[in-house]
Amino acid sequence: MNADPALIWAYLSQGPLLWLTATLMGYALGEAAFRAAGRQSWANPVLIAVILLGLLLTVTGTPYATYFEGAQFVHFMLGPATVCLALPMHDNLPQMRAAALPILAGLVAASVVAVVSALAIARAFGLGAEVMASLAPKSTTAPVAIGIAERLGGQPTLTAVLVLLTGILGAIIVTPLFDALGFRDWRARGLAVGTAAHGIGTARAFQVNPTAGAFAGIGMGLNAVLTAIIAPLALRFFG
């Protein structure tokens, strides 16, 4: 039996399941590190998984297209996972109805600020129209953001990266920031992080408090709808 590591790797790297397995193992290691760190927000399991996979791809010289061919099942599952957020939202429906007006006002304000502030910063740094179109939907969940960016003339791959960075940053800073600001209402905290940091922020909200997670879910879902309306209008204004 030939035990040459290079040949073994060349054989394994041809199988699409290798990268799916690597993705799941990367997240499992990230989750283990997150628990070992006492569930601190800075030890975000998604961030750790991204770093580990990035190192693995760099060391092995694997193109992203090859990786995505195997890991695209995870991308596909983003849709069903997003739909599953409807269950905790249903459980908290009475609270949501009671706060319908503040929720609507907060969502509109947050969606406008998320899109306009990103485009204003991009314009200040002299970024081109294609990058601005990729940046505008960064606060929405990845499947929706990529679709919006494509319609606006952006780069879907760049949008996916920006969405990921936005979610990770939001998940890391949300708890210490709101604690420092003295925000104690779990509904407001959840709505804010779901609107600003989509699914990754929502996952962090569920780790902290179930009510915050439910409101983060509605923030993420409705922000996707609002961003699809606001982003083209804002981009036309900055264009």
Contacts in CASP RR format, 6 or more apart in sequence:
PFRMAT RR
TARGET T0000
AUTHOR 0000-0000-0000
METHOD contacts of the structure
MODEL  1
MNADPALIWAYLSQGPLLWLTATLMGYALGEAAFRAAGRQSWANPVLIAV
ILLGLLLTVTGTPYATYFEGAQFVHFMLGPATVCLALPMHDNLPQMRAAA
LPILAGLVAASVVAVVSALAIARAFGLGAEVMASLAPKSTTAPVAIGIAE
RLGGQPTLTAVLVLLTGILGAIIVTPLFDALGFRDWRARGLAVGTAAHGI
GTARAFQVNPTAGAFAGIGMGLNAVLTAIIAPLALRFFG
9 60 0 8 1.000
12 18 0 8 1.000
13 60 0 8 1.000
13 62 0 8 1.000
13 66 0 8 1.000
15 70 0 8 1.000
16 69 0 8 1.000
16 70 0 8 1.000
17 70 0 8 1.000
18 70 0 8 1.000
19 62 0 8 1.000
19 66 0 8 1.000
19 67 0 8 1.000
19 68 0 8 1.000
19 69 0 8 1.000
19 70 0 8 1.000
19 71 0 8 1.000
20 70 0 8 1.000
20 71 0 8 1.000
20 73 0 8 1.000
20 74 0 8 1.000
22 53 0 8 1.000
22 56 0 8 1.000
22 71 0 8 1.000
23 49 0 8 1.000
23 53 0 8 1.000
23 71 0 8 1.000
23 74 0 8 1.000
24 74 0 8 1.000
26 48 0 8 1.000
26 49 0 8 1.000
26 52 0 8 1.000
26 53 0 8 1.000
27 45 0 8 1.000
27 46 0 8 1.000
27 49 0 8 1.000
29 48 0 8 1.000
29 49 0 8 1.000
29 52 0 8 1.000
30 43 0 8 1.000
30 45 0 8 1.000
30 48 0 8 1.000
30 49 0 8 1.000
30 52 0 8 1.000
31 45 0 8 1.000
33 43 0 8 1.000
33 45 0 8 1.000
33 48 0 8 1.000
34 40 0 8 1.000
34 43 0 8 1.000
34 44 0 8 1.000
34 45 0 8 1.000
34 48 0 8 1.000
36 43 0 8 1.000
37 43 0 8 1.000
39 207 0 8 1.000
41 171 0 8 1.000
41 172 0 8 1.000
41 173 0 8 1.000
41 174 0 8 1.000
41 175 0 8 1.000
41 176 0 8 1.000
41 204 0 8 1.000
42 172 0 8 1.000
44 168 0 8 1.000
44 171 0 8 1.000
44 172 0 8 1.000
44 200 0 8 1.000
44 204 0 8 1.000
46 164 0 8 1.000
46 167 0 8 1.000
46 168 0 8 1.000
46 171 0 8 1.000
46 200 0 8 1.000
46 203 0 8 1.000
47 168 0 8 1.000
47 172 0 8 1.000
50 164 0 8 1.000
50 168 0 8 1.000
53 67 0 8 1.000
56 62 0 8 1.000
57 64 0 8 1.000
57 67 0 8 1.000
68 75 0 8 1.000
75 142 0 8 1.000
78 141 0 8 1.000
78 142 0 8 1.000
78 143 0 8 1.000
79 143 0 8 1.000
82 141 0 8 1.000
82 143 0 8 1.000
82 199 0 8 1.000
82 220 0 8 1.000
82 221 0 8 1.000
85 202 0 8 1.000
85 217 0 8 1.000
85 220 0 8 1.000
85 221 0 8 1.000
88 206 0 8 1.000
88 210 0 8 1.000
88 213 0 8 1.000
88 214 0 8 1.000
88 217 0 8 1.000
89 96 0 8 1.000
89 214 0 8 1.000
89 217 0 8 1.000
89 218 0 8 1.000
91 214 0 8 1.000
92 211 0 8 1.000
92 214 0 8 1.000
92 215 0 8 1.000
95 187 0 8 1.000
95 211 0 8 1.000
95 214 0 8 1.000
95 215 0 8 1.000
96 103 0 8 1.000
96 214 0 8 1.000
96 215 0 8 1.000
96 218 0 8 1.000
99 187 0 8 1.000
103 191 0 8 1.000
103 215 0 8 1.000
103 218 0 8 1.000
103 219 0 8 1.000
106 191 0 8 1.000
106 195 0 8 1.000
107 191 0 8 1.000
107 195 0 8 1.000
107 219 0 8 1.000
107 222 0 8 1.000
107 223 0 8 1.000
107 226 0 8 1.000
108 226 0 8 1.000
110 191 0 8 1.000
110 192 0 8 1.000
110 195 0 8 1.000
110 196 0 8 1.000
110 223 0 8 1.000
111 139 0 8 1.000
111 195 0 8 1.000
111 223 0 8 1.000
111 226 0 8 1.000
111 227 0 8 1.000
111 230 0 8 1.000
112 230 0 8 1.000
112 234 0 8 1.000
114 138 0 8 1.000
114 139 0 8 1.000
114 195 0 8 1.000
114 196 0 8 1.000
114 223 0 8 1.000
114 227 0 8 1.000
115 136 0 8 1.000
115 137 0 8 1.000
115 139 0 8 1.000
115 227 0 8 1.000
115 230 0 8 1.000
115 231 0 8 1.000
115 234 0 8 1.000
116 234 0 8 1.000
118 135 0 8 1.000
118 136 0 8 1.000
118 138 0 8 1.000
118 139 0 8 1.000
119 132 0 8 1.000
119 135 0 8 1.000
119 136 0 8 1.000
119 234 0 8 1.000
119 235 0 8 1.000
119 238 0 8 1.000
120 238 0 8 1.000
122 128 0 8 1.000
122 131 0 8 1.000
122 132 0 8 1.000
122 135 0 8 1.000
122 238 0 8 1.000
123 132 0 8 1.000
123 238 0 8 1.000
127 135 0 8 1.000
129 153 0 8 1.000
129 239 0 8 1.000
130 153 0 8 1.000
130 154 0 8 1.000
130 155 0 8 1.000
131 154 0 8 1.000
131 155 0 8 1.000
131 158 0 8 1.000
132 235 0 8 1.000
132 238 0 8 1.000
132 239 0 8 1.000
133 149 0 8 1.000
133 152 0 8 1.000
133 153 0 8 1.000
133 154 0 8 1.000
133 235 0 8 1.000
134 149 0 8 1.000
134 154 0 8 1.000
134 155 0 8 1.000
134 156 0 8 1.000
134 158 0 8 1.000
134 159 0 8 1.000
134 162 0 8 1.000
135 159 0 8 1.000
135 162 0 8 1.000
136 148 0 8 1.000
136 149 0 8 1.000
136 152 0 8 1.000
136 227 0 8 1.000
136 231 0 8 1.000
136 234 0 8 1.000
136 235 0 8 1.000
137 144 0 8 1.000
137 145 0 8 1.000
137 147 0 8 1.000
137 148 0 8 1.000
137 149 0 8 1.000
137 152 0 8 1.000
137 159 0 8 1.000
137 163 0 8 1.000
137 227 0 8 1.000
137 228 0 8 1.000
137 231 0 8 1.000
138 145 0 8 1.000
138 159 0 8 1.000
138 162 0 8 1.000
138 163 0 8 1.000
138 165 0 8 1.000
138 166 0 8 1.000
139 145 0 8 1.000
139 163 0 8 1.000
139 166 0 8 1.000
139 195 0 8 1.000
139 196 0 8 1.000
139 197 0 8 1.000
139 198 0 8 1.000
139 223 0 8 1.000
139 227 0 8 1.000
140 148 0 8 1.000
140 163 0 8 1.000
140 198 0 8 1.000
140 220 0 8 1.000
140 223 0 8 1.000
140 224 0 8 1.000
140 227 0 8 1.000
140 228 0 8 1.000
141 163 0 8 1.000
141 198 0 8 1.000
141 199 0 8 1.000
141 220 0 8 1.000
141 221 0 8 1.000
141 224 0 8 1.000
142 160 0 8 1.000
142 163 0 8 1.000
142 164 0 8 1.000
142 198 0 8 1.000
144 224 0 8 1.000
144 227 0 8 1.000
144 228 0 8 1.000
145 159 0 8 1.000
145 160 0 8 1.000
145 163 0 8 1.000
145 198 0 8 1.000
145 224 0 8 1.000
145 227 0 8 1.000
146 156 0 8 1.000
146 159 0 8 1.000
146 160 0 8 1.000
146 163 0 8 1.000
147 156 0 8 1.000
148 159 0 8 1.000
148 227 0 8 1.000
148 228 0 8 1.000
148 231 0 8 1.000
149 155 0 8 1.000
149 156 0 8 1.000
149 158 0 8 1.000
149 159 0 8 1.000
150 156 0 8 1.000
151 232 0 8 1.000
152 231 0 8 1.000
152 232 0 8 1.000
152 235 0 8 1.000
163 198 0 8 1.000
164 200 0 8 1.000
166 196 0 8 1.000
166 197 0 8 1.000
166 198 0 8 1.000
167 197 0 8 1.000
167 198 0 8 1.000
167 199 0 8 1.000
167 200 0 8 1.000
167 201 0 8 1.000
168 200 0 8 1.000
169 197 0 8 1.000
170 193 0 8 1.000
170 196 0 8 1.000
170 197 0 8 1.000
170 200 0 8 1.000
170 201 0 8 1.000
170 204 0 8 1.000
171 193 0 8 1.000
171 197 0 8 1.000
171 200 0 8 1.000
171 201 0 8 1.000
171 203 0 8 1.000
171 204 0 8 1.000
174 189 0 8 1.000
174 192 0 8 1.000
174 193 0 8 1.000
174 197 0 8 1.000
174 201 0 8 1.000
174 204 0 8 1.000
174 205 0 8 1.000
175 204 0 8 1.000
175 208 0 8 1.000
178 189 0 8 1.000
178 192 0 8 1.000
183 189 0 8 1.000
186 209 0 8 1.000
186 211 0 8 1.000
186 212 0 8 1.000
186 215 0 8 1.000
187 211 0 8 1.000
187 212 0 8 1.000
187 215 0 8 1.000
188 215 0 8 1.000
189 205 0 8 1.000
189 208 0 8 1.000
189 209 0 8 1.000
189 212 0 8 1.000
189 215 0 8 1.000
190 202 0 8 1.000
190 205 0 8 1.000
190 209 0 8 1.000
190 211 0 8 1.000
190 212 0 8 1.000
190 213 0 8 1.000
190 215 0 8 1.000
190 216 0 8 1.000
190 217 0 8 1.000
190 219 0 8 1.000
191 215 0 8 1.000
191 216 0 8 1.000
191 218 0 8 1.000
191 219 0 8 1.000
193 201 0 8 1.000
193 202 0 8 1.000
193 204 0 8 1.000
193 205 0 8 1.000
193 212 0 8 1.000
193 216 0 8 1.000
194 201 0 8 1.000
194 202 0 8 1.000
194 205 0 8 1.000
194 215 0 8 1.000
194 216 0 8 1.000
194 217 0 8 1.000
194 219 0 8 1.000
194 220 0 8 1.000
194 223 0 8 1.000
195 219 0 8 1.000
195 220 0 8 1.000
195 222 0 8 1.000
195 223 0 8 1.000
197 204 0 8 1.000
198 220 0 8 1.000
198 223 0 8 1.000
198 224 0 8 1.000
199 216 0 8 1.000
199 217 0 8 1.000
199 220 0 8 1.000
201 216 0 8 1.000
201 220 0 8 1.000
202 213 0 8 1.000
202 216 0 8 1.000
202 217 0 8 1.000
202 220 0 8 1.000
205 212 0 8 1.000
205 213 0 8 1.000
205 215 0 8 1.000
205 216 0 8 1.000
205 217 0 8 1.000
206 212 0 8 1.000
206 213 0 8 1.000
206 216 0 8 1.000
END
